[in-house]
């Protein structure tokens, strides 16, 4: 199993930036893809960014051009750089993974992002 701990959320004004972090531990060598999801109140959890173990990335249209997912393999960390934030980006953000037999894995506690003036 892989353990996930998200951090870096907070309150930011529209147009601002935040960098979310996801610390991974456990059986990380089984991971094929790392993903960032978000869930706004009353909405389903949605997949917004993904990065494969080879570095290929993919984004939801709602965040493309504003968010960047990256991995630091030496630190076992996954990041989500979020720029030009909008009020509709307000949500709890979660990281998760896909391995050979689990997708997604157990959820962490998430980190709250609030975009408001």
MARBA-3410 file (N, C-alpha, C, O; in Angstrom, 1 decimal):
117
0.8,-1.2,0.0,0.0,0.0,0.0,0.9,1.2,0.0,2.0,1.2,0.4 ~ 0.2,2.3,-0.4,0.9,3.6,-0.5,0.1,4.6,0.4,-1.1,4.6,0.4 ~ 0.9,5.3,1.2,0.3,6.4,2.1,0.5,7.7,1.5,1.5,8.0,0.9 ~ -0.5,8.6,1.6,-0.5,9.9,1.0,-0.9,11.0,2.0,-1.8,10.8,2.8 ~ -0.1,12.1,2.0,-0.4,13.2,2.8,-0.3,14.5,2.0,0.7,14.8,1.5
-1.5,15.2,1.9,-1.5,16.4,1.1,-1.3,17.6,2.0,-1.6,17.6,3.2 ~ -0.7,18.6,1.5,-0.5,19.9,2.2,-0.4,21.0,1.2,-0.3,20.8,0.0 ~ -0.4,22.3,1.8,-0.2,23.4,1.0,-1.4,24.3,0.6,-1.3,25.3,0.0 ~ -2.6,23.8,1.0,-3.8,24.6,0.7,-3.9,25.8,1.6,-3.0,26.1,2.5 ~ -4.9,26.6,1.3,-5.1,27.8,2.1,-6.1,28.8,1.4,-6.7,28.4,0.4
-6.1,30.0,1.9,-7.0,31.0,1.3,-6.1,31.9,0.4,-5.1,32.4,0.8 ~ -6.6,32.1,-0.8,-5.8,33.0,-1.7,-6.8,33.8,-2.5,-8.0,33.4,-2.7 ~ -6.4,35.0,-2.9,-7.3,35.9,-3.7,-7.3,35.4,-5.2,-6.4,34.8,-5.7 ~ -8.4,35.7,-5.9,-8.4,35.4,-7.3,-7.2,36.0,-8.0,-6.8,37.1,-7.8 ~ -6.7,35.1,-8.9,-5.4,35.5,-9.6,-4.2,35.1,-8.9,-3.1,35.2,-9.5
-4.3,34.6,-7.7,-3.1,34.2,-6.9,-2.7,32.8,-7.3,-3.2,32.2,-8.2 ~ -1.6,32.4,-6.5,-1.0,31.1,-6.8,-0.9,30.3,-5.5,-0.7,30.9,-4.4 ~ -0.9,29.0,-5.6,-0.6,28.1,-4.5,0.2,26.9,-5.1,0.0,26.5,-6.2 ~ 1.0,26.3,-4.2,1.6,25.0,-4.6,1.2,24.0,-3.6,1.5,24.1,-2.4 ~ 0.5,22.9,-4.1,0.1,21.8,-3.2,1.2,20.7,-3.3,1.9,20.5,-4.3
1.4,20.1,-2.2,2.4,19.0,-2.1,1.7,17.7,-1.6,0.7,17.7,-0.9 ~ 2.2,16.6,-2.1,1.7,15.3,-1.7,2.9,14.4,-1.4,3.7,14.1,-2.2 ~ 3.0,14.1,-0.1,4.1,13.2,0.3,3.6,11.7,0.2,2.5,11.4,0.7 ~ 4.4,10.9,-0.4,4.1,9.5,-0.6,5.0,8.6,0.2,6.2,9.0,0.3 ~ 4.5,7.5,0.7,5.4,6.6,1.4,4.8,5.2,1.2,3.6,5.0,0.8
5.5,4.2,1.6,5.1,2.8,1.5,5.5,2.2,0.2,6.7,2.4,-0.2 ~ 4.7,1.4,-0.5,5.1,0.7,-1.7,5.0,1.6,-2.9,4.3,1.3,-3.9 ~ 5.8,2.7,-2.9,5.8,3.6,-4.0,6.3,3.1,-5.3,6.0,3.7,-6.4 ~ 7.1,2.0,-5.3,7.7,1.5,-6.5,6.6,0.9,-7.4,6.8,0.6,-8.6 ~ 5.4,0.6,-6.8,4.3,0.1,-7.6,3.5,1.1,-8.4,2.7,0.8,-9.2
3.8,2.4,-8.1,3.0,3.5,-8.7,3.3,3.6,-10.2,4.4,3.7,-10.6 ~ 2.2,3.7,-11.0,2.3,3.9,-12.4,1.9,5.3,-12.8,2.5,5.9,-13.7 ~ 0.9,5.9,-12.1,0.4,7.2,-12.4,0.1,7.9,-11.0,-0.4,7.2,-10.1 ~ 0.4,9.1,-10.9,0.0,10.0,-9.8,-1.0,11.0,-10.3,-0.9,11.6,-11.4 ~ -2.1,11.1,-9.5,-3.2,12.0,-9.9,-3.5,13.1,-8.8,-3.3,12.8,-7.6
-4.0,14.2,-9.3,-4.6,15.2,-8.4,-6.1,15.2,-8.7,-6.5,15.3,-9.9 ~ -6.9,15.2,-7.6,-8.3,15.3,-7.7,-8.8,16.5,-6.9,-8.0,17.1,-6.1 ~ -10.0,17.0,-7.1,-10.6,18.0,-6.3,-12.1,17.7,-6.1,-12.7,17.1,-7.0 ~ -12.6,18.2,-5.0,-14.0,18.0,-4.7,-14.6,19.3,-4.1,-14.2,19.6,-3.0 ~ -15.5,19.9,-4.8,-16.1,21.1,-4.3,-17.4,20.7,-3.6,-17.9,19.6,-3.9
-17.9,21.5,-2.6,-19.1,21.1,-1.9,-20.3,20.9,-2.9,-20.6,21.6,-3.8 ~ -20.9,19.7,-2.7,-22.0,19.3,-3.5,-21.7,18.7,-4.8,-22.6,18.3,-5.6 ~ -20.4,18.7,-5.1,-19.9,18.1,-6.4,-19.2,16.8,-6.3,-18.8,16.4,-5.2 ~ -19.2,16.1,-7.4,-18.4,14.8,-7.4,-16.9,15.1,-7.4,-16.5,16.2,-7.8 ~ -16.1,14.2,-6.9,-14.7,14.3,-6.9,-14.3,14.2,-8.4,-14.7,13.3,-9.1
-13.4,15.1,-8.9,-13.0,15.1,-10.3,-11.5,15.0,-10.4,-10.8,15.6,-9.6 ~ -11.1,14.3,-11.4,-9.7,14.2,-11.7,-9.2,15.4,-12.5,-9.9,15.8,-13.5 ~ -8.2,16.1,-12.1,-7.8,17.3,-12.7,-6.4,17.3,-13.3,-6.1,18.0,-14.3 ~ -5.5,16.4,-12.8,-4.2,16.3,-13.4,-3.6,15.0,-13.1,-3.9,14.3,-12.1 ~ -2.8,14.5,-14.0,-2.2,13.2,-13.9,-0.8,13.2,-14.5,-0.5,14.0,-15.4
0.1,12.4,-13.9,1.5,12.3,-14.4,1.9,10.8,-14.3,1.7,10.2,-13.2 ~ 2.4,10.3,-15.4,2.9,8.9,-15.4,4.3,8.8,-14.8,5.0,9.8,-14.6 ~ 4.7,7.6,-14.6,6.1,7.3,-14.1,7.1,7.8,-15.1,8.3,8.0,-14.7 ~ 6.7,7.9,-16.4,7.6,8.3,-17.4,7.6,9.8,-17.6,8.3,10.4,-18.5 ~ 6.7,10.5,-16.9,6.6,12.0,-17.0,5.6,12.5,-17.9,5.5,13.7,-18.1
4.8,11.7,-18.5,3.7,12.2,-19.4,2.6,12.8,-18.5,2.3,12.3,-17.5 ~ 2.1,13.9,-18.9,1.1,14.7,-18.1,-0.2,14.8,-18.9,-0.2,14.8,-20.1 ~ -1.3,15.0,-18.1,-2.6,15.3,-18.7,-3.4,16.1,-17.7,-3.2,16.0,-16.5 ~ -4.2,17.0,-18.3,-5.0,17.9,-17.4,-6.4,18.0,-17.9,-6.7,17.8,-19.0 ~ -7.3,18.3,-16.9,-8.7,18.6,-17.2,-8.7,19.9,-17.9,-7.9,20.8,-17.7
-9.7,20.1,-18.8,-9.8,21.4,-19.5,-9.9,22.6,-18.6,-9.5,23.7,-18.9 ~ -10.6,22.3,-17.4,-10.8,23.4,-16.5,-9.6,24.0,-15.9,-9.6,25.1,-15.4 ~ -8.5,23.2,-15.9,-7.2,23.7,-15.3,-6.1,23.8,-16.3,-5.0,24.3,-15.9 ~ -6.3,23.4,-17.5,-5.2,23.4,-18.5,-4.7,24.8,-18.7,-5.5,25.7,-18.9 ~ -3.3,24.9,-18.7,-2.7,26.2,-18.9,-2.5,27.0,-17.6,-1.8,28.0,-17.6
-3.1,26.5,-16.5,-3.0,27.2,-15.2,-2.3,26.4,-14.2,-1.6,26.9,-13.3 ~ -2.5,25.1,-14.2,-2.0,24.2,-13.2,-0.9,23.3,-13.8,-0.9,23.0,-15.0 ~ 0.1,23.0,-13.0,1.2,22.1,-13.5,1.4,21.0,-12.4,1.7,21.3,-11.3 ~ 1.4,19.8,-12.9,1.7,18.6,-12.0,3.2,18.2,-12.2,3.7,18.3,-13.3 ~ 3.9,17.9,-11.1,5.3,17.5,-11.2,5.6,16.5,-10.1,4.9,16.3,-9.1
6.7,15.8,-10.3,7.1,14.8,-9.4,8.6,15.0,-9.0,9.4,15.3,-9.9 ~ 8.9,14.9,-7.8,10.3,14.8,-7.3,10.6,13.4,-6.8,10.2,13.1,-5.6 ~ 11.2,12.6,-7.6,11.4,11.2,-7.2,12.3,11.0,-6.0,12.2,10.1,-5.2 ~ 13.3,11.9,-6.0,14.3,11.8,-4.9,13.6,12.1,-3.5,14.0,11.5,-2.5 ~ 12.6,12.9,-3.5,11.9,13.2,-2.3,10.6,12.5,-2.1,9.9,12.6,-1.1
10.2,11.7,-3.1,8.9,11.0,-3.1,7.7,11.9,-2.9,6.8,11.7,-2.1 ~ 7.8,13.0,-3.6,6.8,14.1,-3.5,6.2,14.3,-4.9,6.8,14.2,-5.9 ~ 4.9,14.7,-4.9,4.2,15.1,-6.1,3.6,16.5,-5.8,3.2,16.8,-4.7 ~ 3.7,17.4,-6.8,3.3,18.8,-6.6,2.2,19.1,-7.6,2.1,18.6,-8.6 ~ 1.4,20.1,-7.2,0.5,20.8,-8.1,0.7,22.3,-7.9,0.2,22.9,-7.0
1.3,22.9,-8.9,1.4,24.3,-9.0,0.2,24.9,-9.6,-0.2,24.6,-10.7 ~ -0.5,25.8,-8.9,-1.7,26.4,-9.3,-1.6,27.9,-9.5,-1.3,28.6,-8.5 ~ -1.7,28.4,-10.7,-1.6,29.8,-11.0,-2.9,30.3,-11.5,-3.8,29.6,-11.9 ~ -3.1,31.7,-11.4,-4.3,32.3,-11.9,-5.5,31.7,-11.3,-6.4,31.3,-12.1 ~ -5.5,31.5,-10.0,-6.6,30.8,-9.4,-7.9,31.6,-9.5,-7.9,32.8,-9.5
-9.0,30.8,-9.6,-10.4,31.4,-9.7,-11.2,30.9,-8.6,-11.0,29.9,-8.0 ~ -12.3,31.6,-8.3,-13.2,31.2,-7.2,-13.7,29.8,-7.4,-14.0,29.0,-6.5 ~ -13.9,29.4,-8.7,-14.4,28.1,-9.0,-13.4,27.0,-8.7,-13.7,25.8,-8.9 ~ -12.2,27.3,-8.4,-11.1,26.4,-8.0,-11.3,26.0,-6.6,-10.6,25.1,-6.1 ~ -12.1,26.7,-5.8,-12.3,26.3,-4.4,-12.8,24.9,-4.3,-13.8,24.5,-4.8
-12.1,24.1,-3.5,-12.4,22.7,-3.3,-11.4,22.1,-2.3,-10.4,22.7,-1.9 ~ -11.7,20.9,-1.9,-10.7,20.1,-1.2,-9.9,19.3,-2.3,-10.5,18.6,-3.2 ~ -8.6,19.4,-2.2,-7.7,18.8,-3.2,-7.1,17.5,-2.6,-6.6,17.5,-1.5 ~ -7.1,16.5,-3.4,-6.5,15.2,-3.0,-5.5,14.7,-4.1,-5.7,14.9,-5.3 ~ -4.5,14.0,-3.6,-3.6,13.2,-4.5,-4.0,11.8,-4.4,-4.5,11.3,-3.3
-3.7,11.0,-5.4,-3.9,9.6,-5.4,-3.1,8.9,-6.5,-2.4,9.6,-7.2 ~ -3.2,7.6,-6.6,-2.3,7.0,-7.5,-3.0,5.8,-8.2,-4.0,5.3,-7.7 ~ -2.4,5.3,-9.2,-2.8,4.1,-9.9,-1.5,3.2,-9.9,-0.4,3.6,-10.3 ~ -1.7,1.9,-9.4,-0.6,1.0,-9.5,-1.1,-0.2,-10.4,-2.1,0.0,-11.1 ~ -0.5,-1.3,-10.4,-0.9,-2.4,-11.2,-2.2,-3.0,-10.8,-2.9,-3.5,-11.7
-2.6,-2.9,-9.5,-3.9,-3.5,-9.1,-4.8,-2.6,-8.3,-5.8,-3.0,-7.8 ~ -4.4,-1.3,-8.1,-5.2,-0.4,-7.3,-5.3,0.9,-8.1,-4.3,1.5,-8.5 ~ -6.5,1.4,-8.2,-6.7,2.7,-8.9,-8.1,3.2,-8.6,-9.0,2.7,-9.3 ~ -8.3,4.2,-7.7,-7.3,4.8,-6.9,-7.1,4.0,-5.6,-7.8,3.1,-5.3 ~ -6.1,4.4,-4.9,-5.8,3.8,-3.6,-6.6,4.5,-2.5,-7.5,5.2,-2.8
-6.1,4.2,-1.3,-6.8,4.8,-0.1,-6.6,6.3,-0.2,-5.5,6.8,-0.5 ~ -7.7,7.1,0.2,-7.6,8.5,0.1,-7.0,9.1,1.4,-7.1,8.6,2.5 ~ -6.2,10.2,1.2,-5.7,11.0,2.3,-6.8,11.9,2.8,-7.9,11.8,2.4 ~ -6.3,12.9,3.7,-7.3,13.8,4.2,-7.6,15.0,3.3,-8.6,15.7,3.5 ~ -6.8,15.2,2.3,-7.0,16.3,1.4,-6.5,17.6,2.0,-6.1,17.7,3.2
-6.5,18.6,1.2,-6.1,19.9,1.6,-7.0,21.0,1.0,-7.3,20.9,-0.2 ~ -7.5,21.9,1.8,-8.6,22.8,1.4,-7.9,24.0,0.7,-7.0,24.6,1.2 ~ -8.5,24.3,-0.5,-8.1,25.5,-1.2,-9.3,26.4,-1.3,-10.4,26.0,-1.8 ~ -9.2,27.6,-0.9,-10.3,28.6,-1.0,-9.8,29.8,-1.7,-8.8,30.4,-1.4 ~ -10.5,30.1,-2.8,-10.2,31.3,-3.6,-11.3,32.3,-3.5,-12.4,32.1,-3.9
-10.9,33.4,-2.8,-11.9,34.4,-2.5,-11.2,35.7,-2.2,-10.1,35.8,-1.7 ~ -12.0,36.8,-2.6,-11.5,38.1,-2.3,-12.0,38.6,-0.9,-11.7,39.7,-0.5
END
